[in-house]
Every structure is written in structure tokens, then in C-alpha cells.
């Protein structure tokens, strides 16, 4: 057993981290919890330790402390590894704000002498678009299909992901076997070898030129087999291999704050929550009637924090006239503040024809009003994504300055 001194500063995940660090499988013991560098200097005088763990928020860390530590390793869990390397830290561990306790394994590997050289990370240039909705019959699957078809017509590679763990339907609507080479298989592959190669995406069905499909769960009860780390990795690898990732995240959302911790446990809404973490664009679907608008407004106001990191668009289906479209659009903007509202008419004949032939309305009737509206929305999202990428490419990254208490 190796004794450690831990001084994490004012972070809300300190108790979970210290508790996990003392797990018997790591062979580590937290000998003392300190508040700052002065407390660390006092602790190393009275206890024997084999390492000190600090973070960016640990106050009063200076070179005098580094001298007094001598041969005792200083491990920094940080978002600014360059700073700590220049400072003289023995080892730096990248801090994942979405899952801070993931550093536990890396700390244990360091003290076991199993530290591996960091692998070069492939930049994810793709755009993840999450299709959400509150309740059933809000048009999520319809939006995923038609919007994905329009993205494929823009020349980029697109993939549809059926993340509805309550009742996946995309594979059925497009005529593919339920769950074949789908979401569950992809996550299991990730759990076994931690990375998806490009060849792993070649096994999923190609429903049209430049358009692929990752089917949903074979049975809704299999949601317990989906783990948060594997889902996060899946979204990342999908954005690395495709230009557009369009995911149906299901009819129910939940502000599950426990998602940050205990990532080895199954979570009922892990697929939708991790998708919203990854997505830069969210399209919320609803029916253009009193019930649909009420669900949309109530759901958005209740779960607005889930959409805070993405650009939000609204898709309303079932409008009957121009005045109806104008009225429902104004109502959504007035109650939610969302100005990007797209409306599409109700056409049962066109929808039934596309469903019977396992195809898309945009493919069968390019001049239909539904096709025109989805084409317009796809171009707006794609143009905004291109502008964002151009700004990112010309902006020089700035070194993050550490905030320390006096």
C-alpha cells in the first residue's frame, strides 16, 4: 500500500475522488487531505507518503513546496499540462470535466508503473445533431430521416443513429433487421478494445449513397448494457468518421446530475444525455397543435440546461396553412425565446408512400414542400457549421491561466 497526500482545492468532486482512491484494488491509501500548499508542507513533515496529488484549483503551490517534496512525486490533475510541466510536476493527468473521477485509473497506473505514452487524438471535424422531443408522435424519426437525406445530398458523409431506448424504429422504417450491427454492438466493440477503427463503421448498413444507419437496441430491455464511457466514445468516433451525425435521442429526458459519477453503472437515459453532451446542434420536434406546443414549451423550460451547450432549432409538423404556420412559430418564439422554427405540412399520402417503399420523401419528391423545408434547414445548419470551423481554424489557442487564491 502506498500512502498519498491529496489536496484538490475547491472542487465538487473531491469526496467521490478520495473515496474511489481508497478502493482496495488500487493499492493506495489517502494518508492526509490538505487544503493548500502550506498544509501539504506541514503534512510531509509528520507523515510518510509516496505521492502528492493536486489540481488547478489548489492554492499556494510554489517552488518552495517543490523543493521540500524532494523525491516525493507531485501529480497534477489539470487542464493545463504545459504549465505544470514547466512548473516541475512529476506527472500530469488530463482533467475530464464531464467525468473527473476517470483520473482515478490513471493515478493508479502511475503508481503501479504502468503509465503509457498518450496516443495522438484524431480531431473530430463532424457535426453532431441531436433530434429530441417530449412524448410520442412528435416527429423525431421523421425528422431524422428527412434531415439526414438532405445532409447526404450536400456531399458529406452522414450517419443516422437510433438512440431511442424506449422504442427504436428507424431500422424498421428503412427495412433493416432490428438491432443488426447497431448501437449495442458498437458499444460492446468499444468496451473490448477502447477504440473504433474505420473498418468497424463499414459493417453498418448504407441506406443511400453517403448515408449510413446505426440501428437501435434489439429489445428495449437491453438499455442496461449501454455504459456511459462507451457511449461518449461512440459519439466521438462517429464525429471523426462522418461529416454529420444525426441521432434520435428518444421521447423522455431527465436532468440526471449523477451522470458525472459512477460511470460503470447503467443509466436509464445515458444515451440521450451523452448525445446532448456531444451535440453542437439540437432540433426539438413537436406537433403543431395545442398538445404538441404545450409539451414543447413545458419540456424546454424544464430541461433548458440540457440544451445550453448547443444551438437549438424547433421542427413543427402538421401545419395546415401559412397562417397556421405563422401562429405556431410565433407562439414557440414567444414562450421559449427560440427564433429558429421550421414548419412542415401534414401529407399522409407522401409519408405512407415513403414508408411503404422504405425510402425518403426527399428522394421520392424533391419538389415537395416538406423536402424544401428540410433542405433549407440542412443548409442553414451546414453553413453555420462551416463558418464555425473557419473561425476555429484561424483562432490561435490561448494558454489558460490558473486561478489561485492569494
VOBA-910283 format. One record per residue (C-alpha): residue in three letters; y, x negated, z. Coordinates in steps of 0.2 Angstrom, whole numbers, plus 2048, in hexadecimal, padded with zeros to 3 digits. Layout:
<rs>
ALAYXZ...
</rs>
This chain:
<rs>
UNK800800800UNK8117FA7FBUNK8207FE806UNK8308047FDUNK842807802UNK84A8167F8UNK85C8197F6UNK85F8267E9UNK87182C7EDUNK87683E7ECUNK8698457E0UNK8618567E2UNK8508507DDUNK84F8437EBUNK84384C7F7UNK8378507E8UNK83783E7E3UNK8348377F4UNK8268437F7UNK81E83F7E7UNK82082C7EAUNK81582D7F9UNK8068357F0UNK7F782B7F4UNK7F28287E2UNK80281D7E0UNK7FE8117EEUNK8108117F4UNK819815804UNK82B81A807UNK82F80F816UNK842814817UNK84E82080FUNK85F81980DUNK870820808UNK879811801UNK8797FE7FEUNK87E7FA810UNK870804817UNK8647FB80BUNK86A7EA812UNK8677F0824UNK8567F7820UNK84F7E7817UNK8537DD827UNK8487E8832UNK83A7EE827UNK82E7E581BUNK82F7EC809UNK8297E87F8UNK8377F17EEUNK8477FB7EEUNK84B80A7E3UNK85C80F7DFUNK86581A7D2UNK87681C7C9UNK87D8267D8UNK87881A7E6UNK8898147EDUNK88E8027F3UNK8817F87E8UNK8897E77E6UNK8837D57E2UNK8837D17F5UNK8757DD7F6UNK86C7D57E7UNK86D7C47F0UNK8667CB800UNK8577D37F8UNK8517C27F1UNK8407C57EBUNK83F7D77EFUNK83F7E17DEUNK84E7ED7DBUNK8497FC7D0UNK8578067C8UNK8538187C2UNK86281A7B6UNK86A8207A7UNK8738107A4UNK8668027A3UNK8727F679BUNK87D7F67AAUNK86E7F37B7UNK8677E57ACUNK8777DC7ACUNK8797E07BFUNK8687D77C2UNK85C7E57C6UNK84A7E07C5UNK8447EF7BBUNK84D7FF7B3UNK8458107B1UNK84D81C7A5UNK85382C7AEUNK84D83D7A6UNK85984A7ADUNK84E8587A7UNK8408507B1UNK8468437BEUNK8358427C7UNK82D83B7B7UNK83382A7BDUNK82682B7CBUNK8188257BFUNK8238177B8UNK8278117CAUNK8148107CEUNK8108077BEUNK81D7FA7C2UNK8167F67D3UNK8047F67CCUNK80A7EA7BEUNK8077F67B0UNK8187F77A9UNK8187F8796UNK8257F378AUNK82F803784UNK82A80A774UNK83880C766UNK83D81E766UNK83E827756UNK84F831754UNK84D843753UNK858848744UNK85185A743UNK85986A749UNK850875755UNK855888754UNK84E893762UNK84C8A575DUNK84D8B076DUNK84E8C2772UNK84D8CE781UNK83E8DA780UNK8348DF771UNK8388E5760UNK8488DA75FUNK8448D174FUNK83F8C0755UNK8308BE749UNK83A8C573BUNK8488B973EUNK83D8AA73FUNK8358AE72FUNK8448B2724UNK84F8A472CUNK84189772AUNK83F89C717UNK852899715UNK85188871DUNK843883712UNK84D888703UNK85B87C708UNK85086D704UNK84B868715UNK83A86871EUNK83887772AUNK82B87C736UNK82988D73FUNK82288C751UNK81B89C759UNK81F89976BUNK81D8AB771UNK8108AA77FUNK8108BD781UNK80A8C276FUNK80C8B6761UNK80C8BE750UNK8138B2743UNK8028AC73EUNK7FC8BD73BUNK80B8C2731UNK8098B3726UNK7F68B5724UNK7EF8A772EUNK7E18A673BUNK7E78A974DUNK7EB899756UNK7E388E749UNK7EB87C74BUNK7F9884755UNK804881764UNK7F587F770UNK7EC872765UNK7FD868763UNK800867776UNK7EE862779UNK7F085476CUNK80084E775UNK7F784E786UNK7E9843780UNK7F3836777UNK80583977CUNK80C83976AUNK80A84375BUNK80983974BUNK80F84073AUNK7FD843735UNK7FB84F744UNK80885B73CUNK7FE85A72BUNK7F0865733UNK7FC874735UNK7FD881727UNK80A88071AUNK80F892716UNK81C88D708UNK82387D700UNK82C87470EUNK82788171BUNK81A87F728UNK81388A736UNK80D885748UNK80489574DUNK80589C75FUNK7F789D76DUNK7E68A4768UNK7E78AF777UNK7F68B3782UNK7EC8AE792UNK7EC89C78CUNK7FE899791UNK7F78907A0UNK7F1882795UNK80387E78FUNK80B87079AUNK81E86C79AUNK81D85A796UNK81285D786UNK81E86B781UNK82D860782UNK824853778UNK81F85F76BUNK831865768UNK837853767UNK82984E75BUNK82C85E750UNK83F85974FUNK83A847749UNK82E84E73CUNK83885D735UNK84A861730UNK84A872738UNK83F878746UNK84088B749UNK837892758UNK8338A375EUNK8358A2771UNK82F8B3776UNK8368C377DUNK8388BE790UNK8438B1797UNK8448AB7A9UNK85089F7B2UNK8428957B9UNK84B8877C3UNK83A87F7C8UNK8378797B6UNK83F8687BBUNK8318657C8UNK81E8667C9UNK81D8637B6UNK80A8627B7UNK8098757BBUNK8088837AEUNK81888D7ADUNK81889F7A6UNK82889C79CUNK826889799UNK82688B786UNK836895785UNK83F88B792UNK83B87A78AUNK83F881779UNK85088677FUNK852874787UNK84E86D776UNK85887976BUNK86A875764UNK86B88775DUNK865897764UNK8648A875BUNK8638B7766UNK85B8C675DUNK85E8D9761UNK85D8EA759UNK86D8F1754UNK86C90075FUNK871905771UNK8618FF779UNK8618EE76FUNK8738EA772UNK8718EF785UNK8628E3786UNK86C8D577DUNK87B8D6788UNK8728D8798UNK8668C9794UNK8738BE78DUNK87E8C079DUNK8708BD7A8UNK8698AE7A0UNK8788A6798UNK8758967A1UNK865894796UNK870894786UNK87E88978DUNK878879783UNK876881772UNK88088B765UNK87C89D767UNK87B8A9758UNK8768BC759UNK86B8C574CUNK86C8D874CUNK8608E1741UNK8608F373CUNK8728F7737UNK87490672CUNK886903725UNK8948F7724UNK89D901732UNK88E90073DUNK88C8EE73AUNK89F8EB73FUNK89D8F674FUNK88E8ED756UNK8958DC752UNK8A58E075BUNK89B8E7769UNK8918D776BUNK8A08CC76AUNK8AA8D6776UNK89C8D6784UNK8958C4781UNK8A38BA779UNK8978B576BUNK8A08B675AUNK8928B074FUNK8898C174CUNK87E8C473CUNK8798D6738UNK86B8DB72CUNK8668EC726UNK8568F6729UNK84B8F671AUNK8398FB71EUNK8338FA70CUNK8388E870AUNK8318E371BUNK8208EC718UNK81F8E4707UNK8228D370EUNK8158D671CUNK8088DD711UNK8098CD706UNK80B8C1715UNK81B8BB70DUNK82E8BB710UNK83B8C870BUNK8468B9705UNK8388B36F9UNK8348C46F2UNK8468CA6F0UNK8538BC6F0UNK8618C96EDUNK85D8D46FBUNK86B8D7708UNK85F8D0716UNK85C8C070CUNK86F8BE709UNK8738BF71CUNK8658B3721UNK86A8A7713UNK87C8A7719UNK8778A472BUNK86B896726UNK87988D71DUNK88588F72BUNK879887737UNK87487972BUNK886875727UNK88A87473AUNK87B86973DUNK88085D72FUNK89285C735UNK88C859747UNK88084B740UNK88F843737UNK89A843747UNK88B83B751UNK88882D744UNK89A827744UNK89D829756UNK89A819760UNK89081B770UNK89A81777FUNK89380E78EUNK89181A79DUNK89B8157ACUNK8928177BDUNK89B8217CAUNK8998197DBUNK8A081E7EBUNK8AD8137F3
</rs>
